[in-house]
Amino acid sequence: MQNPTNTSQHPASQTAIQSSTPSLEEKLALRLESLRAHKSKTTALNDERSRAWISKNLSLIGIPTKLVDICVEILEYMGDTRLVWLHLQECTGCSESLLRTEEPGFDVLIFDIFKLHYHDLVLAASGHNAHEILHTIESTPYVLLVEGSVSMGEQEEYITLGGKSGYTEAAHLIDHAQAVFAVGTCSSYGGIQTAHPNPTNGHGLKEVFDANIVHIPGCPPSDKNIIGNLLYFYLLGETPPLDELGRPLFAYAKSVHDLCERRNFFLSGDFVQSFDDPAMAQGYCLYKVGCKGPYTFNNCPKVKFNAKTSWPVQAGHGCIGCSEPNFWDNFGLIEKPISNDSIAGFTPRFSQQSTMDAALDLRITQCAKAKDMAECGIDQGVFVNLDSSEICLVDTQTNKRYRINVGETRPAQILEALESKSKQTKRLCENYQANFPTLYSVLKAMDTNQTPSESCADFCALLGGYYALLKGEALESTHAADSLIKEAQSFAYPHVSPLGFKWKERASEESESGGYNGVLELDSSKALSNLLAYYIGGLDVAGVSFSIVSDLGMAFGELLRKWNVQGQIILQGRLCASRAFVRSVVRALPRECVISIAY
């Protein structure tokens, strides 16, 4: 699954930006120069132990450890910057996570490095004295961390602090803070308090306040991610690069699934069948008992919890998606794989995804079908005809035609290729056969002439072949393709199970030229393994179909982005009837790109 980021730029503009943007080393040097001119050191951190933990945290946030000397000195100047930790609607789990930090200890953290000025849980003062601290803090620089959601409307006073509503107190502090961090899923996206029917009318901070707020979601987030965000701000005077959901990329760029130690067992189709399954201790994958790791972006497997002792999947329970918006409502049954059946009875709220999809839809227009680029009436851009399997690329310097080769589409031959590829894929096919014996027998018995299509360069045949792997039906190619697209459209979730389709470009050989300048070959070996693994693990036909069309769209978008296409982008063919496919193409492109579709 791709994690859409808000740092996407046109490749050409990326080069220009990189050449004009100071490097991390230059930024740190400028920061230190400014601090030396305006401040005095307020703490000492140049001992061996302090340098050791600072170096470890630098690695986490993407700053080279060779810069530890300059970073230590900056932190020594920043020791007087105060932290205010505000509690709203929460369970204090995020604070508990930070309390368990071991390197450095919590006492060193709050006294020597980050001056913790206010925190309900550990504050010595109480009553009016505690409240006075919040009223006088604005006279000095401070960084605000908020734990918990904000209740609004008639329920605004469900959370009060010293006679003021949580909203009023948060608004006052956010207005004067140097930086604001939403710690945990409750303050980031609402959390459990906002699950249907949301009795407290709770909201994440960003839903209420028009301010720059960094989200550190998790229930709870790791102490390492909390410290890492503060460290980044202290060192550079700016917040770290964020994704479209406001999360720092150093912690949330990769999915839990990508980092998981059980992933190899996923790829071989070896799944725990129940929570008392002895295979649990052997490291088998937990997807079949509800793990939401493929749809959850967090570095839990890397940083872990409780002094890096363990994390939920290591301990034997699947990821529940806690760093994603509205995860209580949006992932269905916790101990079942996502499927149309598992979400029955829930009231999902895909509001963030809907907002992003609406923005993508504004970049999609419709056009009339055409035979080729010339008939489209444009002299610059790209024309992708998925029905005839060719791409025309035209600009002021290039005029190229590519033939598309999607590779093997016959189900029996697909399985044979996987069985002979490696020990892991052979094991995957064995598990596919064990889980779907009738389906496997039907596919193996299929005659070549009974398969969806003879053409190896036909997207309908490709989708038909995949549909046969899921349903065991050898339909006419266009019928099979339409059936798979229909299944994809019926999927109740916006969650894409990542597959990994990629395009490889090569020059045409003389014997196959036919007027083409090159051939685009679909590399589907990784995608096919993932496809079968998800299906064995319990993802339903609709979910697998949705992921196929979405992942194919992402692969096309990445190809067009790589080509740095100038001018109009036109996509034509049956596959364009899938909104998931078209949105995925657009999502991978620079934000200024608009595409036209015909089907």
C-alpha positions in Angstrom: 0.0 0.0 0.0 1.3 3.4 -0.9 1.6 6.1 1.7 0.6 9.3 -0.2 2.9 12.1 0.9 2.5 15.9 0.7 6.1 16.2 -0.5 5.3 15.0 -4.1 6.9 17.2 -6.7 7.3 17.1 -10.5 10.7 15.3 -11.2 12.1 18.4 -13.0 11.0 20.7 -10.2 12.5 18.3 -7.6 15.9 18.8 -9.1 15.5 22.6 -8.9 14.3 22.4 -5.3 17.2 20.1 -4.3 19.7 22.5 -5.7 18.4 25.5 -3.9 17.4 23.9 -0.6 20.1 23.8 2.1 21.3 20.4 3.1 20.7 19.1 6.7 24.3 19.9 7.6 23.9 23.5 6.3 20.6 23.9 8.1 22.1 22.7 11.4 25.1 25.0 11.0 22.9 28.0 10.4 20.8 27.0 13.4 23.8 26.8 15.7 25.2 30.1 14.4 21.9 31.8 15.3 21.7 30.2 18.7 25.3 31.2 19.6 24.5 34.8 18.7 21.3 35.0 20.7 21.4 32.5 23.6 23.5 30.9 26.3 23.9 27.2 27.0 21.5 26.0 29.6 22.4 22.3 29.9 25.4 20.1 29.4 25.1 17.0 27.2 28.6 16.3 26.0 29.1 13.2 28.2 29.5 9.8 26.6 26.1 8.5 27.6 24.2 11.6 26.3 26.1 11.5 23.0 25.2 7.8 22.6 21.4 8.2 23.0 21.4 11.4 20.9 23.2 9.4 18.1 20.6 6.7 18.2 17.8 9.1 17.9 19.5 11.0 15.1 19.5 7.7 13.1 15.7 7.4 13.6 14.9 10.9 12.4 17.2 10.8 9.4 20.1 12.9 10.5 23.5 11.4 9.9 25.3 10.4 13.1 28.4 12.1 11.9 26.7 15.4 12.8 26.3 14.4 16.5 28.8 17.1 17.6 26.8 20.0 16.2 23.5 18.4 17.3 24.7 18.1 20.9 25.7 21.8 21.0 22.3 22.9 19.6 20.5 20.9 22.3 22.7 22.5 25.0 21.4 25.9 23.8 17.8 24.7 23.6 17.6 23.5 27.2 15.5 26.4 28.3 12.6 25.8 25.8 9.6 24.6 27.8 7.2 21.8 27.0 3.5 22.0 27.8 1.6 18.7 27.7 -2.1 19.2 27.7 -4.5 16.3 28.5 -8.0 16.3 26.9 -10.2 13.2 26.2 -7.7 10.4 26.6 -6.6 7.4 28.7 -3.1 8.6 29.5 -1.6 5.7 27.5 0.5 8.1 25.4 2.0 9.6 28.6 2.6 6.1 29.9 4.5 5.3 26.8 6.8 8.2 27.3 7.3 7.4 31.0 8.7 4.1 29.9 11.5 5.6 27.9 14.8 4.0 28.9 17.4 5.9 26.9 17.6 8.5 28.3 15.5 8.0 31.4 12.4 10.0 31.9 14.0 12.2 34.6 16.9 13.1 32.3 14.5 13.8 29.5 12.3 16.2 31.3 15.0 18.0 33.4 18.1 18.2 31.2 16.8 18.2 27.6 13.1 19.0 27.3 12.1 21.2 30.2 8.6 19.8 31.0 6.8 22.8 32.3 3.3 21.4 32.6 1.9 17.9 32.5 -1.2 16.9 34.5 0.2 13.4 35.3 3.6 14.3 36.8 3.0 18.0 37.8 3.9 18.7 41.4 1.5 21.7 41.6 -2.3 21.2 41.8 -5.4 23.3 41.8 -5.1 27.0 41.2 -1.3 26.8 41.3 -1.3 24.3 38.4 -3.8 26.4 36.5 -1.7 29.5 36.9 1.2 27.8 35.1 -0.9 27.6 31.9 -1.9 31.3 32.2 1.7 32.5 32.4 3.4 30.2 30.0 2.8 32.4 26.9 5.4 34.9 28.1 8.2 32.3 27.3 8.8 30.2 24.3 7.2 26.7 24.6 6.3 23.7 22.5 2.8 22.2 23.0 1.9 18.5 23.0 -1.7 17.6 23.2 -3.0 14.2 24.3 -6.7 13.4 23.7 -9.5 14.6 21.5 -11.5 17.8 21.7 -15.2 17.7 22.5 -17.3 20.3 20.7 -20.8 21.8 20.4 -23.2 20.9 23.2 -20.7 18.5 24.5 -17.8 21.0 24.7 -17.7 21.0 28.5 -17.4 17.2 28.7 -13.7 17.9 29.3 -12.9 20.9 31.5 -9.7 22.2 33.0 -10.0 24.7 35.9 -13.5 25.6 34.9 -12.6 26.1 31.2 -13.5 23.7 28.4 -10.8 21.7 26.8 -11.4 23.5 23.5 -10.9 26.9 25.2 -7.7 25.9 26.9 -6.3 24.2 23.8 -7.1 27.2 21.6 -5.3 29.5 24.0 -2.2 27.3 24.1 -2.1 26.6 20.3 -2.2 30.3 19.5 1.0 31.0 21.4 3.0 27.8 20.8 6.2 27.6 18.7 5.1 24.1 17.5 2.1 21.8 18.2 2.3 18.1 18.3 -0.8 15.9 18.5 0.4 12.9 20.6 -1.6 9.8 19.9 -4.5 8.9 17.7 -7.1 10.6 19.9 -5.6 14.1 19.4 -4.5 13.3 15.8 -7.8 11.9 14.5 -10.3 11.6 17.3 -9.5 8.0 18.5 -11.9 5.8 20.4 -13.9 8.7 21.8 -15.1 9.5 18.3 -16.0 6.0 17.3 -19.7 5.6 16.3 -21.9 7.1 17.7 -19.3 9.6 19.0 -21.2 10.5 22.2 -18.8 13.3 23.2 -18.8 14.9 19.7 -15.0 14.5 19.8 -12.6 15.6 17.1 -8.9 15.5 16.3 -7.1 18.8 16.7 -6.7 19.5 13.0 -10.5 19.1 12.5 -11.0 22.0 14.9 -8.0 24.3 14.7 -6.5 26.0 11.7 -2.9 25.5 12.7 0.2 23.6 11.7 -0.1 20.5 13.8 2.1 17.4 13.5 0.3 14.1 14.1 2.1 11.4 16.1 -0.7 8.8 16.0 -0.7 5.4 17.7 -2.6 3.9 20.6 -0.2 4.7 22.1 2.7 5.9 19.9 6.1 4.7 20.7 8.2 6.9 23.1 10.8 7.0 20.4 8.5 8.7 17.9 7.5 11.3 20.5 11.1 12.1 21.4 12.2 12.0 17.7 9.7 14.7 16.7 10.8 16.9 19.6 14.4 16.3 18.8 13.9 17.2 15.1 12.2 20.5 16.0 14.8 21.4 18.6 17.6 20.8 16.2 16.3 22.3 13.1 13.6 24.8 14.3 11.1 23.3 12.0 8.8 20.3 11.9 9.8 17.1 10.0 8.5 16.3 6.5 4.9 15.0 6.7 2.6 12.8 4.7 -0.9 13.8 3.7 -2.3 12.7 7.0 0.1 15.0 8.9 2.5 12.3 10.1 6.3 12.5 10.1 7.7 10.5 7.2 10.7 9.2 9.3 8.2 7.2 11.4 5.2 6.6 9.2 6.5 6.3 5.6 6.4 2.5 5.6 3.6 0.1 6.5 3.8 -2.2 9.5 3.6 -5.1 7.0 6.7 -3.9 5.2 8.7 -3.9 8.4 7.2 -7.0 10.1 9.4 -9.9 11.1 6.6 -12.3 10.1 6.5 -11.1 6.5 8.4 -14.0 5.0 5.7 -16.4 6.3 3.1 -14.2 4.7 4.9 -14.5 1.3 4.9 -18.3 1.6 1.2 -18.4 2.5 1.8 -19.7 6.1 -0.8 -18.2 8.4 -1.8 -18.7 12.0 -5.3 -20.2 11.9 -6.3 -19.2 15.5 -4.7 -17.6 18.5 -4.0 -21.0 20.1 -2.2 -22.2 16.9 1.3 -23.7 17.7 2.5 -22.0 14.5 2.2 -18.7 16.3 5.5 -19.4 18.1 7.1 -20.4 14.8 6.5 -16.9 13.4 3.6 -17.6 11.1 1.8 -14.5 9.7 -1.2 -13.1 11.7 -3.1 -11.7 8.7 -5.7 -14.5 8.8 -6.5 -13.6 12.5 -7.1 -10.0 11.7 -3.7 -8.2 11.4 -4.1 -4.8 9.7 -0.4 -4.3 9.1 -0.6 -3.9 5.3 -2.9 -0.9 5.8 -1.2 0.7 8.7 1.8 3.1 8.5 4.0 3.1 11.5 7.5 1.9 12.6 6.3 -0.3 15.5 8.4 -3.3 14.4 11.5 -1.1 14.3 11.2 0.9 17.6 8.9 -1.4 19.6 7.7 -0.5 23.1 8.6 -0.8 26.8 12.4 -0.3 26.3 12.2 -2.0 23.0 11.1 -5.2 24.7 8.3 -6.2 22.2 5.4 -5.0 20.1 1.9 -6.4 19.5 2.7 -8.7 16.6 5.8 -10.1 18.2 3.7 -10.8 21.3 1.1 -12.7 19.3 -1.7 -10.3 18.3 -2.2 -8.7 14.9 -1.9 -5.0 14.3 -5.3 -3.2 14.8 -4.4 -0.2 12.6 -4.3 2.2 15.5 -2.3 4.9 13.8 -4.9 5.3 11.0 -7.8 7.7 11.1 -11.0 6.3 12.6 -9.5 2.8 13.0 -12.1 1.7 15.5 -14.8 2.0 12.8 -12.8 1.6 9.6 -11.3 -1.8 9.8 -14.2 -4.0 10.7 -13.8 -6.9 13.1 -10.4 -6.7 14.9 -9.7 -10.5 14.6 -10.8 -11.0 11.1 -9.2 -10.0 7.7 -10.9 -7.1 6.1 -13.7 -8.1 3.8 -17.2 -7.0 2.9 -18.5 -9.4 5.5 -16.3 -8.2 8.3 -17.5 -4.6 8.2 -21.2 -5.6 8.3 -22.8 -3.8 11.3 -20.1 -1.1 11.5 -20.5 2.6 10.6 -17.2 3.4 8.9 -16.0 7.0 8.4 -13.6 7.2 5.6 -13.7 11.0 5.8 -10.0 11.6 5.2 -9.9 9.2 2.3 -13.0 10.7 0.8 -11.4 14.2 1.0 -8.3 12.9 -0.8 -10.4 11.0 -3.4 -12.4 14.1 -4.1 -9.2 16.1 -4.7 -8.1 13.4 -7.1 -11.4 13.4 -9.0 -10.9 17.1 -9.7 -7.9 16.1 -11.8 -9.8 13.5 -13.9 -11.8 14.5 -17.0 -13.5 12.5 -19.7 -12.9 12.6 -23.4 -14.1 10.8 -26.6 -12.4 7.5 -27.6 -9.8 7.8 -30.4 -7.7 5.5 -32.5 -4.4 7.2 -31.8 -2.7 10.4 -30.7 -3.4 12.2 -33.9 -7.1 11.7 -33.7 -7.0 13.1 -30.2 -5.9 16.4 -31.7 -3.0 17.1 -29.3 0.7 17.5 -30.3 2.3 16.9 -26.9 1.6 14.3 -24.2 0.9 10.6 -23.9 -1.9 8.4 -25.2 -2.3 5.1 -23.4 -4.7 2.6 -25.2 -5.1 -0.3 -22.9 -7.4 -2.1 -25.3 -4.9 -2.2 -28.1 -2.0 -2.4 -25.6 0.1 0.5 -26.9 1.4 3.8 -25.6 2.3 6.8 -27.7 4.6 9.4 -26.2 4.9 12.7 -28.0 6.7 15.9 -27.1 8.9 18.5 -28.8 11.9 16.1 -28.7 10.3 12.6 -28.6 7.9 10.6 -30.7 7.7 7.1 -29.5 5.4 4.1 -29.7 5.5 1.3 -27.1 3.9 -2.1 -27.2 2.6 -3.3 -23.9 3.3 -6.9 -22.9 1.4 -8.0 -19.8 3.1 -11.4 -19.8 1.5 -14.8 -19.0 -2.3 -14.6 -18.5 -3.2 -18.3 -18.4 -3.9 -19.4 -14.8 -2.4 -22.9 -15.0 0.8 -21.5 -16.5 0.9 -18.7 -13.9 0.8 -21.3 -11.1 3.5 -23.5 -12.8 5.8 -20.5 -13.1 5.4 -19.7 -9.5 5.9 -23.3 -8.4 9.2 -23.4 -10.1 10.5 -19.9 -9.2 11.7 -20.5 -5.6 11.2 -22.5 -2.5 9.0 -19.8 -1.1 6.7 -19.5 -4.1 6.5 -23.3 -4.3 5.4 -23.3 -0.7 2.9 -20.5 -1.5 1.4 -22.6 -4.3 1.2 -25.6 -1.9 -0.8 -23.5 0.5 -3.0 -22.2 -2.3 -3.8 -25.8 -3.2 -4.4 -26.8 0.4 -6.8 -23.9 1.0 -8.6 -24.1 -2.3 -8.3 -27.8 -3.5 -11.2 -27.6 -5.9 -10.2 -24.3 -7.4 -6.6 -25.6 -7.8 -7.8 -28.7 -9.6 -10.0 -26.7 -12.0 -7.2 -24.4 -12.9 -4.7 -27.1 -13.5 -7.2 -29.0 -15.7 -7.9 -25.9 -17.9 -6.9 -26.4 -21.5 -5.0 -23.5 -23.1 -7.9 -22.9 -25.5 -10.4 -22.7 -22.5 -8.5 -19.8 -20.9 -9.9 -16.3 -21.0 -7.7 -15.2 -24.0 -4.8 -16.2 -26.2 -3.3 -12.8 -26.3 -0.4 -12.1 -23.9 -0.6 -8.4 -24.6 -4.2 -7.9 -23.6 -5.3 -6.3 -20.4 -8.7 -8.1 -20.6 -6.8 -11.4 -20.7 -4.7 -10.3 -17.8 -7.7 -9.4 -15.6 -9.4 -12.6 -16.8 -6.5 -14.7 -15.8 -6.5 -13.2 -12.3 -10.3 -13.6 -12.1 -9.8 -17.3 -12.8 -7.3 -17.6 -10.0 -9.9 -16.2 -7.6 -13.0 -17.9 -9.0 -12.0 -20.8 -11.1 -14.0 -19.6 -14.0 -12.7 -19.4 -17.6 -14.8 -16.7 -18.9 -14.5 -14.8 -22.3 -11.8 -12.2 -21.7 -13.9 -9.0 -21.8 -16.6 -10.7 -19.6 -13.9 -11.8 -17.1 -12.4 -8.3 -17.0 -15.7 -6.7 -16.5 -16.5 -9.2 -13.7 -13.2 -8.4 -11.9 -13.8 -4.6 -12.2 -17.3 -5.1 -10.8 -15.9 -7.0 -7.9 -13.4 -4.3 -7.3 -16.2 -1.6 -7.3 -18.1 -3.6 -4.7 -15.3 -3.5 -2.1 -16.5 -1.7 1.0 -13.1 -0.3 2.0 -10.6 2.2 0.4 -7.7 0.0 1.7 -5.4 -1.2 -1.0 -3.6 -4.5 -0.2 -0.1 -3.7 -1.8 0.8 -6.1 -4.6 3.8 -4.6 -6.4 3.2 -4.4 -10.1 6.1 -2.7 -12.0 6.8 -1.8 -15.6 10.1 -2.6 -17.3 11.1 -0.8 -20.5 13.3 -2.4 -23.2 14.1 -1.7 -26.8 12.1 -3.6 -29.5 14.0 -6.4 -31.2 14.1 -6.3 -35.0 11.8 -9.4 -35.2 9.1 -7.8 -33.1 9.4 -4.2 -34.1 6.1 -3.5 -36.0 6.9 0.2 -35.9 7.3 0.3 -32.1 10.3 2.0 -30.5 10.2 -0.2 -27.4 8.3 -2.7 -25.3 6.8 -2.2 -21.8 6.8 -5.5 -20.0 4.7 -5.9 -16.8 6.7 -7.4 -14.0 4.0 -9.2 -12.1 6.1 -11.9 -10.2 6.0 -10.1 -6.9 2.4 -9.0 -7.4 1.2 -12.6 -8.1 2.8 -13.9 -4.9 1.2 -11.1 -2.9 -2.1 -11.7 -4.6 -2.2 -15.4 -3.7 -1.0 -14.7 -0.2 -3.7 -12.2 0.5 -6.3 -14.6 -0.9 -5.1 -17.5 1.2 -5.0 -15.2 4.2 -8.7 -14.4 4.0 -9.0 -11.2 1.9 -12.2 -11.7 -0.1 -12.5 -11.6 -3.9 -13.7 -8.0 -3.9 -10.7 -6.9 -1.8 -8.2 -8.8 -4.0 -9.9 -7.4 -7.2 -9.8 -3.8 -5.8 -6.1 -4.2 -5.0 -5.3 -5.5 -8.5 -6.8 -2.6 -10.3 -5.5 -0.1 -7.8 -1.9 -1.4 -7.9 -1.9 -1.6 -11.7 -3.0 2.1 -11.7 -0.2 3.0 -9.3 2.3 1.2 -11.6 1.1 3.2 -14.6 1.2 6.4 -12.6 4.8 5.8 -11.5 5.8 5.0 -15.1 4.3 8.3 -16.4 6.0 10.2 -13.6 9.3 8.6 -14.4 8.9 9.8 -18.0 8.2 13.3 -16.8 5.3 13.6 -19.3 4.6 17.1 -20.5 1.2 18.0 -22.0 -2.0 16.0 -21.9 -2.3 12.5 -20.5 -5.1 10.3 -22.1 -6.0 6.9 -20.9 -8.4 4.7 -22.9 -9.7 1.2 -22.4 -12.0 -1.0 -20.4 -9.8 -0.8 -17.3 -10.5 3.0 -17.1 -14.1 2.1 -16.0 -12.5 1.4 -12.6 -12.4 4.5 -10.6 -9.9 2.9 -8.3 -7.5 2.3 -11.2 -7.8 5.9 -12.5 -7.4 7.4 -9.0 -4.3 5.4 -8.4 -2.8 6.6 -11.7 -3.5 10.2 -10.7 -2.3 9.7 -7.1 1.2 8.7 -8.4 1.5 11.8 -10.6 2.6 15.3 -9.7 -0.2 17.4 -8.3 -0.4 19.7 -11.4 -1.1 16.7 -13.7 -4.6 16.2 -15.0 -5.6 13.1 -17.0 -8.5 12.4 -19.5 -10.1 9.0 -19.7 -12.3 7.2 -22.3 -13.8 3.7 -22.0 
